[in-house]
Amino acid sequence: MAENIQVGYQAFLTDGGEEFGAIREVLPDAVVVYVENAGDFRVSLDAVAAVHSQKVVFAPEKLDAPLCEAIAHAHDEEQRGL
């Protein structure tokens, strides 16, 4: 699956949902995902559900709690109008 992912692809929890970040680095067994307002997270390739159209869709049930919390707040600044 890693061979299909490229730096700059957008990250999503659901296909057609709102993006929460972007791929910063592709490793043999993981990707580094920049989450808006939270920074970089290393995510196992096991958590990747799909890759297409320059999008990486992750399986939420395979993500750890700190990453899920960061994703939940990825757009907080936008919502506050900052």
Secondary structure, 3 states (H helix, E strand, C coil): CHHHCCCCCEEECCCCCCCCEEEEEECCCEEEEEECCCEEEEEEHHHEEEEECCEEEECHHHCCHHHHHHHHCCCHHHHCCC
